[in-house]
């Protein structure tokens, strides 16, 4: 045994206390579980099993039931925002599904994606990628983010009625759920508490290539794309620009920073061939891991701007 002086004992005690504090801090800020593409694919398989899911259909109702059950399984509270939309085929009952993970502050970041499929009467459209992938993705993100210490509240928003019934460019025959959501948020004043929207759409393609959507908020896109590059996914999140109208536009129009992460270069889009064999667990996992890693940077930006 080597004798220890009183001064050395004090130093040793401080070292031990510091080590214990570090252990407590590490336990309190443990990283959330990694996004699991295999889990997401199982959710996708279940959703596709409900068949076509256009608004007002039995498949859409079953999908909402599945979302509620999966949220309950991980302890996330769910509410439904039901409404009746005026469409070219008449009034249609729709419902957005809102899953909320409380954070240290009530202001929130929304991660969104639509769960409805486009209505086709001439063939059976199960929409594995459009919009099974976004539905499955958000369900898996609930498991990941529930285990995380969130400085801002996180809302997982499953929108209904993104697809057109007749023609996207026919009046307002599109984005029924997101437009209704923003309209209500503006009416109640809740829009001020929405700090950012991250939209995912068609992110399950086996050959996933995500271009920078140019109507999206630039700083949000910069954070996500730089994070992807740092993680080694630069060949998936590419620098090429393109523009698309999607569920993020009503939020942008209301002044909410928003980004659309979407792969429209998907040959089976809106065909009977949009089936399970065209999607992959890895594609959803890449997006999940990028967004999980980008979220702290997004939160830092938002918290800094709110001071």
KOLZA-985759 format. One record per residue (C-alpha): residue number from 0; z negated, x negated, y. Coordinates in nm, 3 decimals, padded with zeros to 5 digits, always signed. Each point is the difference from the previous one (the first is absolute). Layout:
KOLZA-985759
<NUM <Z X Y>>
...
This chain:
KOLZA-985759
<0 <+00.000 +00.000 +00.000>>
<1 <+00.089 -00.125 +00.347>>
<2 <-00.262 +00.078 +00.264>>
<3 <+00.115 +00.222 +00.291>>
<4 <-00.146 -00.041 +00.347>>
<5 <-00.119 +00.303 +00.201>>
<6 <+00.308 -00.031 +00.222>>
<7 <+00.223 -00.008 -00.304>>
<8 <-00.179 +00.306 -00.139>>
<9 <+00.076 +00.191 +00.320>>
<10 <+00.365 -00.099 -00.016>>
<11 <+00.017 +00.096 -00.365>>
<12 <-00.158 +00.337 +00.074>>
<13 <+00.254 +00.064 +00.274>>
<14 <+00.282 -00.093 -00.234>>
<15 <-00.130 +00.241 -00.265>>
<16 <-00.040 +00.281 +00.254>>
<17 <+00.350 -00.062 +00.133>>
<18 <+00.140 +00.007 -00.352>>
<19 <-00.177 +00.329 -00.073>>
<20 <+00.128 +00.150 +00.324>>
<21 <+00.351 -00.110 -00.087>>
<22 <-00.032 +00.165 -00.341>>
<23 <-00.120 +00.325 +00.156>>
<24 <+00.280 -00.009 +00.256>>
<25 <+00.258 -00.070 -00.269>>
<26 <-00.129 +00.289 -00.209>>
<27 <+00.011 +00.232 +00.298>>
<28 <+00.354 -00.097 +00.096>>
<29 <+00.144 -00.035 -00.347>>
<30 <+00.375 +00.031 -00.010>>
<31 <+00.123 +00.341 -00.116>>
<32 <+00.170 +00.021 -00.338>>
<33 <+00.362 -00.110 +00.003>>
<34 <+00.271 +00.264 +00.011>>
<35 <+00.106 +00.058 -00.361>>
<36 <+00.365 +00.087 -00.047>>
<37 <-00.066 +00.107 -00.357>>
<38 <-00.248 +00.262 +00.117>>
<39 <+00.245 +00.118 +00.265>>
<40 <+00.272 +00.034 -00.262>>
<41 <-00.225 +00.218 -00.215>>
<42 <-00.059 +00.229 +00.298>>
<43 <+00.375 +00.003 +00.062>>
<44 <+00.060 +00.097 -00.362>>
<45 <-00.243 +00.290 +00.035>>
<46 <+00.158 +00.124 +00.324>>
<47 <+00.353 -00.015 -00.141>>
<48 <-00.130 +00.198 -00.297>>
<49 <-00.055 +00.295 +00.232>>
<50 <+00.378 +00.016 +00.047>>
<51 <+00.169 +00.095 +00.331>>
<52 <-00.252 +00.032 +00.283>>
<53 <+00.168 +00.170 +00.298>>
<54 <-00.235 +00.178 +00.243>>
<55 <-00.141 +00.325 -00.132>>
<56 <+00.078 -00.082 -00.363>>
<57 <-00.227 -00.012 -00.304>>
<58 <+00.072 -00.373 -00.024>>
<59 <-00.125 -00.054 +00.355>>
<60 <-00.318 +00.194 -00.075>>
<61 <-00.061 -00.202 -00.317>>
<62 <+00.052 -00.321 +00.195>>
<63 <-00.260 +00.103 +00.257>>
<64 <-00.240 +00.077 -00.284>>
<65 <+00.060 -00.343 -00.149>>
<66 <-00.059 -00.169 +00.336>>
<67 <-00.326 +00.191 +00.045>>
<68 <-00.117 -00.098 -00.348>>
<69 <+00.082 -00.367 +00.048>>
<70 <-00.174 -00.009 +00.337>>
<71 <-00.309 +00.162 -00.151>>
<72 <+00.001 -00.262 -00.275>>
<73 <-00.045 -00.280 +00.254>>
<74 <-00.228 +00.195 +00.232>>
<75 <+00.239 +00.074 +00.286>>
<76 <-00.028 +00.331 +00.184>>
<77 <+00.314 +00.214 +00.023>>
<78 <+00.107 +00.288 +00.220>>
<79 <+00.328 +00.191 +00.007>>
<80 <+00.183 +00.093 +00.318>>
<81 <+00.186 +00.315 -00.098>>
<82 <+00.268 +00.156 +00.219>>
<83 <+00.313 +00.211 -00.019>>
<84 <+00.319 -00.172 +00.113>>
<85 <+00.304 +00.176 +00.140>>
<86 <+00.296 -00.139 -00.193>>
<87 <+00.371 +00.086 -00.036>>
<88 <-00.084 +00.175 -00.328>>
<89 <-00.286 +00.201 +00.153>>
<90 <-00.376 -00.054 +00.032>>
<91 <-00.141 -00.250 -00.251>>
<92 <-00.366 -00.067 -00.075>>
<93 <-00.082 -00.371 +00.029>>
<94 <-00.310 -00.218 +00.000>>
<95 <-00.078 -00.355 +00.108>>
<96 <-00.274 -00.169 -00.202>>
<97 <-00.249 -00.212 +00.195>>
<98 <-00.230 -00.247 -00.176>>
<99 <-00.258 -00.169 +00.223>>
<100 <-00.187 -00.326 -00.060>>
<101 <-00.268 -00.030 +00.272>>
<102 <-00.023 -00.324 +00.195>>
<103 <-00.246 -00.152 +00.243>>
<104 <+00.180 +00.184 +00.280>>
<105 <+00.150 +00.351 +00.006>>
<106 <+00.335 -00.113 +00.141>>
<107 <+00.245 -00.030 -00.284>>
<108 <+00.303 -00.165 -00.149>>
<109 <+00.226 +00.230 -00.199>>
<110 <+00.187 -00.117 -00.310>>
<111 <+00.258 +00.269 -00.069>>
<112 <+00.281 +00.100 -00.233>>
<113 <+00.161 +00.327 -00.101>>
<114 <-00.050 +00.159 -00.343>>
<115 <+00.271 +00.267 +00.009>>
<116 <+00.342 -00.036 -00.160>>
<117 <+00.325 +00.125 +00.146>>
<118 <+00.106 +00.344 -00.119>>
<119 <+00.308 -00.016 -00.223>>
<120 <+00.112 +00.311 -00.187>>
<121 <+00.294 -00.161 -00.179>>
<122 <-00.201 -00.260 -00.193>>
<123 <-00.358 -00.092 -00.090>>
<124 <-00.130 -00.250 +00.255>>
<125 <-00.332 -00.165 -00.094>>
<126 <+00.002 -00.261 +00.279>>
<127 <-00.168 -00.295 -00.169>>
<128 <+00.055 -00.221 +00.303>>
<129 <+00.045 +00.275 +00.259>>
<130 <-00.282 +00.096 +00.024>>
<131 <-00.189 -00.079 -00.318>>
<132 <-00.047 -00.362 +00.103>>
<133 <-00.169 +00.078 +00.331>>
<134 <-00.228 +00.255 -00.167>>
<135 <-00.106 -00.240 -00.275>>
<136 <-00.037 -00.283 +00.250>>
<137 <-00.245 +00.192 +00.219>>
<138 <-00.205 +00.109 -00.301>>
<139 <-00.043 -00.362 -00.110>>
<140 <-00.077 -00.107 +00.358>>
<141 <-00.292 +00.245 -00.001>>
<142 <-00.163 -00.197 -00.282>>
<143 <+00.059 -00.328 +00.183>>
<144 <-00.117 +00.109 +00.346>>
<145 <-00.300 +00.204 -00.118>>
<146 <-00.159 -00.325 -00.123>>
<147 <+00.061 -00.173 +00.334>>
<148 <-00.215 -00.015 +00.313>>
<149 <+00.228 +00.170 +00.249>>
<150 <-00.068 -00.060 +00.371>>
<151 <+00.215 +00.304 +00.080>>
<152 <+00.025 +00.320 -00.199>>
<153 <+00.299 +00.008 -00.237>>
<154 <+00.193 +00.320 -00.060>>
<155 <+00.245 +00.030 -00.287>>
<156 <+00.247 +00.269 +00.103>>
<157 <+00.229 +00.159 -00.257>>
<158 <+00.253 +00.198 +00.203>>
<159 <+00.193 +00.302 -00.120>>
<160 <+00.348 +00.105 +00.109>>
<161 <+00.147 -00.335 +00.099>>
<162 <+00.332 +00.089 -00.161>>
<163 <+00.256 +00.235 +00.151>>
<164 <+00.077 +00.327 -00.176>>
<165 <+00.360 +00.020 +00.122>>
<166 <+00.086 -00.279 +00.245>>
<167 <-00.223 -00.262 +00.163>>
<168 <+00.200 +00.034 +00.322>>
<169 <-00.015 +00.380 +00.004>>
<170 <-00.255 +00.068 +00.273>>
<171 <-00.348 -00.091 -00.124>>
<172 <+00.081 +00.016 -00.371>>
<173 <-00.206 -00.309 -00.080>>
<174 <-00.346 -00.159 +00.021>>
<175 <-00.182 +00.334 -00.006>>
<176 <-00.332 -00.148 -00.110>>
<177 <-00.014 -00.294 +00.240>>
<178 <+00.115 +00.211 +00.294>>
<179 <-00.266 +00.262 -00.075>>
<180 <-00.268 -00.267 -00.040>>
<181 <+00.078 -00.158 +00.338>>
<182 <+00.029 +00.339 +00.169>>
<183 <-00.348 +00.095 -00.121>>
<184 <-00.146 -00.341 +00.091>>
<185 <+00.135 +00.037 +00.352>>
<186 <-00.129 +00.357 +00.027>>
<187 <-00.354 -00.098 -00.100>>
<188 <-00.008 -00.335 +00.181>>
<189 <-00.036 -00.181 -00.331>>
<190 <+00.315 -00.201 +00.073>>
<191 <-00.210 -00.239 +00.215>>
<192 <-00.196 -00.107 -00.308>>
<193 <+00.312 -00.101 -00.193>>
<194 <+00.044 -00.370 +00.073>>
<195 <+00.295 -00.079 -00.230>>
<196 <+00.221 +00.145 -00.272>>
<197 <+00.135 -00.198 -00.295>>
<198 <+00.269 +00.199 -00.182>>
<199 <+00.133 -00.086 -00.345>>
<200 <+00.311 +00.165 -00.142>>
<201 <+00.214 -00.094 -00.300>>
<202 <-00.189 -00.322 -00.078>>
<203 <+00.037 +00.008 -00.380>>
<204 <+00.361 -00.119 -00.038>>
<205 <+00.029 -00.270 -00.269>>
<206 <+00.222 -00.195 +00.238>>
<207 <-00.224 +00.047 +00.302>>
<208 <+00.131 -00.126 +00.336>>
<209 <-00.186 +00.109 +00.312>>
<210 <+00.168 -00.050 +00.337>>
<211 <-00.171 +00.006 +00.339>>
<212 <+00.020 +00.357 +00.124>>
<213 <+00.084 -00.032 +00.371>>
<214 <-00.156 +00.321 +00.135>>
<215 <-00.336 -00.110 -00.144>>
<216 <-00.261 -00.158 +00.227>>
<217 <+00.094 -00.370 +00.025>>
<218 <-00.349 -00.150 -00.024>>
<219 <-00.075 +00.199 -00.315>>
<220 <+00.326 -00.112 -00.158>>
<221 <-00.069 -00.360 +00.099>>
<222 <-00.342 +00.004 -00.169>>
<223 <+00.127 +00.154 -00.323>>
<224 <+00.310 -00.219 -00.026>>
<225 <-00.186 -00.323 +00.083>>
<226 <-00.265 +00.088 -00.259>>
<227 <+00.269 +00.059 -00.261>>
<228 <+00.157 -00.336 +00.078>>
<229 <-00.335 -00.178 -00.025>>
<230 <-00.058 +00.159 -00.341>>
<231 <+00.340 -00.114 -00.125>>
<232 <+00.176 +00.338 +00.020>>
<233 <+00.257 -00.095 +00.264>>
<234 <+00.285 +00.093 -00.233>>
<235 <-00.132 +00.358 -00.015>>
<236 <-00.101 +00.044 +00.365>>
<237 <+00.318 -00.131 +00.162>>
<238 <+00.076 -00.060 +00.367>>
<239 <+00.313 +00.218 +00.016>>
<240 <-00.047 +00.294 +00.240>>
<241 <+00.092 +00.364 -00.052>>
<242 <-00.107 +00.336 +00.144>>
<243 <-00.096 +00.321 -00.178>>
<244 <-00.155 +00.334 +00.093>>
<245 <-00.299 +00.073 -00.220>>
<246 <-00.352 +00.142 +00.007>>
<247 <-00.111 -00.273 +00.241>>
<248 <+00.211 +00.135 +00.288>>
<249 <-00.226 +00.296 +00.096>>
<250 <-00.291 -00.246 +00.025>>
<251 <+00.202 -00.243 +00.209>>
<252 <+00.100 +00.285 +00.230>>
<253 <-00.370 +00.082 +00.044>>
<254 <-00.078 -00.359 +00.101>>
<255 <-00.148 -00.118 -00.331>>
<256 <+00.101 -00.352 -00.113>>
<257 <+00.187 +00.048 -00.327>>
<258 <+00.201 -00.188 -00.261>>
<259 <+00.237 +00.128 -00.269>>
<260 <+00.023 -00.208 -00.319>>
<261 <+00.303 +00.133 -00.187>>
<262 <+00.286 -00.115 -00.222>>
<263 <+00.302 +00.224 +00.054>>
<264 <+00.238 -00.224 -00.196>>
<265 <-00.069 +00.193 -00.318>>
<266 <+00.310 +00.129 -00.185>>
<267 <-00.182 +00.283 -00.186>>
<268 <-00.128 +00.145 +00.330>>
<269 <+00.022 +00.381 -00.005>>
<270 <+00.165 +00.005 -00.343>>
<271 <-00.115 +00.107 -00.346>>
<272 <-00.020 -00.373 -00.083>>
<273 <-00.313 -00.059 +00.211>>
<274 <-00.208 -00.033 -00.316>>
<275 <-00.285 -00.215 -00.131>>
<276 <+00.228 -00.271 -00.137>>
<277 <+00.118 -00.078 +00.356>>
<278 <-00.346 -00.093 +00.133>>
<279 <-00.243 -00.281 -00.074>>
<280 <-00.371 -00.067 +00.018>>
<281 <+00.068 -00.338 +00.159>>
<282 <+00.179 +00.147 +00.303>>
<283 <-00.291 +00.230 +00.081>>
<284 <-00.246 -00.283 -00.063>>
<285 <+00.179 -00.233 +00.243>>
<286 <-00.021 +00.261 +00.276>>
<287 <-00.361 +00.076 -00.087>>
<288 <-00.108 -00.362 +00.012>>
<289 <+00.184 -00.064 +00.325>>
<290 <-00.157 +00.300 +00.173>>
<291 <-00.346 -00.081 -00.135>>
<292 <+00.031 -00.351 +00.143>>
<293 <+00.151 +00.122 +00.329>>
<294 <-00.264 +00.268 +00.062>>
<295 <-00.272 -00.235 +00.138>>
<296 <+00.248 -00.140 +00.252>>
<297 <+00.102 +00.350 +00.104>>
<298 <-00.363 +00.100 +00.038>>
<299 <-00.076 -00.309 +00.207>>
<300 <+00.289 +00.083 +00.233>>
<301 <-00.109 +00.363 +00.036>>
<302 <-00.369 -00.079 +00.050>>
<303 <+00.086 -00.264 +00.257>>
<304 <+00.219 +00.240 +00.196>>
<305 <-00.268 +00.274 -00.003>>
<306 <-00.266 -00.210 +00.173>>
